[in-house]
């Protein structure tokens, strides 16, 4: 089983601090001193607000990841229990985005050294003039791979609504549930035998 971040909707207040923490963790420049037109806000998770429920939606790092299985050129891989997208080889086909059962993948412009990467041979009409089109790539939670302190969203959540689910913890909880079920079943089968 892979690690993933899980949100408790009962504790989430929809403040979007997790989104800001995500952007800061993945930005080479400081957003607080960057000019507005130079900073690009592309969090790798999205806070969803609906009637009575607020919680961030992010990648669950599936064991048999549908996004990786759907990727036509192998840009999505499992690296030590974390599903990662190689932004250099991603072709922006959106197949992974469609395959994701959680809606956790978005398409964002690719940047290199703070500048948008343009797609060779593709142009867009802006006010009657053709301009080079930005290269779009898939983006999703990478558990802050390479960022000190692990997933930034967890550490910055003011209500501790986010938790990192580790395989060992899940296996321990499953074993606890199995043992409790066995004890309950054993107790139920003893009642008629003892006449209690």
N, C-alpha and C positions, 0 to 999 in steps of 0.2 A: 504494500500500500504506500502511496505517495503522501507527502506532507501537504497541507493546504490551510488556508485561513478561513475560519468560520465565524459568522456574525450572529450575535444574539439579538433578534429584532426587539425583544422586550427591553433591552438596555440601550439600543441605538436611538439617538435623538435627532438624527438627520443633519448634523452640523457640518458635514463634509470635510471635517478635519483630516480624515483618512485620505481623501482625494488630494488635499494640499500636501500632506506628508509624502504621498506617493510621487507627486510631481517634483517636489524638492529632492527626494532621494534619487531620482533619475535625471535630474537636470545638471548639466555641467556648469551652468551659470547660476548666479544667485538671483532668484526672482524678485527679491526685495529691492535690488539696486539696478535691475535691468529696465531699460525703457519699455513701455507698454507694447510698442510695435515689434519689439525683438523677442519678447518672451512668449512661449507657446505652451498653453495649458492642456496637457493630454494625460490625465491620470489613467492608470492601468486597472482601475476599478471604478464602479459607478454607483453612487448612492441613489437608490430608488425609493420614492415616496409614494405610497398609495394610502387609501383609506385605512387608517388604523395600523399600518405597518410601514416601518422605515428600516432599511438595511442596505449595506453595500453588496453589490453583486460582483464577484470576481472568480477567477479561474479556480477550479477544484483539483487541478492537476491529476486528472483521471488516469488510472492505471493503463487502461486500453483506450488512450485518448482519441476520441473521434476526430479531433482537429488534425492530429498527426497522421491518422489513417487516411484522411481526406486530402492532405497536402500533396499536390502532384509532383513536387520536386524535393521532398524530404527536408524542408526548412524547419520543421517542428520535430524536436527530439526530446527524449527523456534523459536528463542529465542528473544522476544521483537523486532520483525521486522528485525532480522538478521539471515540468514540461516547459521548454524554452523555444522561442522563435528566433531563428537566425535572420536578422534584419538585412544582411547583405545578400542572402540568396532568396529571400521572400520576393515573389513576383506580384503580390497584391491582387491575387485572383479572387479573393473573398470566399474561397471554398471552405476554409477553416472556420470562418465566421458563421457560415450557414450550418456547418456540422456541429458546432458547439451547442450542447443541450442547455447550457446556462446563459447564453448570450453574453459571454465574458470576453469576447474578442471584438475589437474595433479596428477600423482602418484609420491611420494617421499619416500625415506627411512625414517623410524621412528627412532628417537633418544631419548634417555632417559639419563639424566645426562651427555650429551656430547658424549655418546657412542651409536653406532648403535644397535638397537634391532634386534636379529636374530629370524627367524621364526623356530619354533620347527619342526624338522623332514624334513626340506627342505634344500637341498645342491645344490651347483653349481660347475661346473667343471672349475677350474682356473689353467691353465698350467698343466693339467693332474692330479691335486689334487682336491679332494672334499673339499669344504669349506662351512661353514654355510651361508645360504642366508639371506640377510637383509630383514626385514619385510617391505613391501611397504604399504603405506596408501594414501588415497585421501587427497589433499590439495587444498585450494582455499581461496579467500579473506574472512576475517571474520570482516571487518571494524575495524581492530585493537581492537577487543574486549578485554577490560582489559588494554589497553595501554593508558596512559595519553595523552590528546590532540587529540583524535580521529584518523581517518585514517592518518597514517604517510605520505602516498604518496601525499596527498593534500597539507600538510604543507611544503613539501620539493620541490615541482615542481617549477622550476625557472621561468616558463612562466605562472603560474596559469592556466594550461590547465585542471586541475582536480577540480571537484566540487562535494560536497556531496548533493545529491538530496533528499530532505525531503518530506514526503507525503503532508504536509501543503502547501509547495511551488508549488507542482504539481497541487493540487486542486485549488489553487488561480489562477494559469496560465490557467487552463482549464476554470474556471469561467470567466476570462478576455476574452478569445477567444470566449466563448459562447455569452457574452454580445456584443462584437464587431460584431459578425456574426448577432445577432439580430438587432443591430443598422443599419448595412449595408442592411439587408433585409427590414427593416422598411423604410429606405431611398429609396430603389429601388421601393417599392410598392407605395410610395407617389409621385414619379416623374410623372407617367401618370395621376394621379388624379388631380394634380395641373397644369398640362400642362407645367412643366419645362423641 
